[in-house]
């Protein structure tokens, strides 16, 4: 016998919720994955479209600049171009030298990368995840796990590749972890992203740092990537370490890593695609059934 | 036909709202403030539409959010259906013409789902004081934004329905 005032229809919403949950639990994973991908790909054109619109806006904005401003910019750029041309000549020389040494010493050659520049179409930086969505995906053969960099150093790693877009996990994300080393020191350490304050600078944490390394606010040291992880080439800056203290084990040191603030407003990135991992059209034909 | 139109209008408003919020968050990443006002997405449907219509809107809205966030699949879908069920249960005690009721319902639902997300999506961070500081700042910021925009958002949906000849306040709703 039901109590007076207790009406079954009051619980109808929760009954539906229970049925819905039960139904969801028994749905096959293939169906769920397809649903998720469809949902993503359905809204991806909105983001790609809005990104193109922003590019048009920037172009129109540039058109309003005076000719004098443009002439000054071209002059500055041509100076920088001249400097980079000299640097490229030096780099070519170094590469030849490395190649000769590798030949003499029978060393395996260093991994080579192709740079794929991509626009950032969405920055999604919450307390739970920090990721970027970039405007290149399977259409540009972007592989999952590829390193992503910008002028300030490491940006992150590609976590998911869609038809025309890719997700990049940011270096400041608490889920991001990579092998690192200090500049001018070959011993490895571990870097991990950390949650940062509102209005604050992004930062991470270095652990397993060798005990003899010293850092202070007057003589900070740069943390760079190492080739040990296999994803990043060696020597790309991650951030700056201003202090180190002994870790809980007493053997190694830990400390905060201050990252580049431009990471929070990044517009364009470069994806490093290992050349040996790329499939040629002949390989693809051989692989496809 | 009218039935389909009202579902479509409320749904388009919800999806447009999600897109605008994501666009706003994209523009505000330099401050590390994150807007999370998704609790108000089910308020209109729960207060003014039939249960089946509102449920359909909540499911499609949840699915749309699933595509935009890297959460475990089904999480936002579950949240949307859960807060829709809660709001449907509460609507008997609230006056739909009274915007203050809708506002408080939206604020309550939003705080509830935001804290649930903090506990589930950031479960490995719950011991960090910095995490809770950021959660508090984001929640305060989102609540303030809801106070400012919820009336506008709900009236916008009423106006759109009015444009296609549906006067939501004169209709009897199935409770």
HADDOCK unambig.tbl for C-alpha pairs under 7 A between the chains (distance, minus, plus):
assign (segid A and resid 10 and name CA) (segid B and resid 89 and name CA) 6.41 0.50 0.50
assign (segid A and resid 13 and name CA) (segid B and resid 85 and name CA) 4.67 0.50 0.50
assign (segid A and resid 13 and name CA) (segid B and resid 88 and name CA) 6.58 0.50 0.50
assign (segid A and resid 13 and name CA) (segid B and resid 89 and name CA) 6.62 0.50 0.50
assign (segid A and resid 14 and name CA) (segid B and resid 85 and name CA) 5.92 0.50 0.50
assign (segid A and resid 17 and name CA) (segid B and resid 81 and name CA) 6.61 0.50 0.50
assign (segid A and resid 17 and name CA) (segid B and resid 82 and name CA) 6.61 0.50 0.50
assign (segid A and resid 17 and name CA) (segid B and resid 85 and name CA) 6.80 0.50 0.50
assign (segid A and resid 36 and name CA) (segid B and resid 66 and name CA) 6.60 0.50 0.50
assign (segid A and resid 36 and name CA) (segid B and resid 67 and name CA) 5.64 0.50 0.50
assign (segid A and resid 37 and name CA) (segid B and resid 67 and name CA) 6.99 0.50 0.50
assign (segid A and resid 39 and name CA) (segid B and resid 63 and name CA) 6.79 0.50 0.50
assign (segid A and resid 39 and name CA) (segid B and resid 64 and name CA) 6.02 0.50 0.50
assign (segid A and resid 39 and name CA) (segid B and resid 67 and name CA) 4.77 0.50 0.50
assign (segid A and resid 40 and name CA) (segid B and resid 67 and name CA) 4.12 0.50 0.50
assign (segid A and resid 40 and name CA) (segid B and resid 68 and name CA) 6.25 0.50 0.50
assign (segid A and resid 122 and name CA) (segid B and resid 26 and name CA) 5.86 0.50 0.50
assign (segid A and resid 123 and name CA) (segid B and resid 26 and name CA) 5.00 0.50 0.50
assign (segid A and resid 124 and name CA) (segid B and resid 26 and name CA) 6.35 0.50 0.50
assign (segid A and resid 125 and name CA) (segid B and resid 29 and name CA) 6.63 0.50 0.50
assign (segid A and resid 126 and name CA) (segid B and resid 34 and name CA) 6.16 0.50 0.50
assign (segid A and resid 128 and name CA) (segid B and resid 121 and name CA) 6.06 0.50 0.50
assign (segid A and resid 128 and name CA) (segid B and resid 122 and name CA) 5.29 0.50 0.50
assign (segid A and resid 195 and name CA) (segid B and resid 131 and name CA) 6.72 0.50 0.50
assign (segid A and resid 197 and name CA) (segid B and resid 130 and name CA) 6.79 0.50 0.50
assign (segid A and resid 197 and name CA) (segid B and resid 134 and name CA) 5.95 0.50 0.50
assign (segid A and resid 198 and name CA) (segid B and resid 31 and name CA) 6.22 0.50 0.50
assign (segid A and resid 198 and name CA) (segid B and resid 32 and name CA) 4.85 0.50 0.50
assign (segid A and resid 198 and name CA) (segid B and resid 33 and name CA) 5.71 0.50 0.50
assign (segid A and resid 198 and name CA) (segid B and resid 134 and name CA) 6.11 0.50 0.50
assign (segid A and resid 199 and name CA) (segid B and resid 31 and name CA) 4.54 0.50 0.50
assign (segid A and resid 199 and name CA) (segid B and resid 32 and name CA) 5.64 0.50 0.50
assign (segid A and resid 264 and name CA) (segid B and resid 29 and name CA) 5.63 0.50 0.50
assign (segid A and resid 264 and name CA) (segid B and resid 30 and name CA) 5.14 0.50 0.50
assign (segid A and resid 265 and name CA) (segid B and resid 29 and name CA) 6.28 0.50 0.50
assign (segid A and resid 265 and name CA) (segid B and resid 30 and name CA) 5.57 0.50 0.50
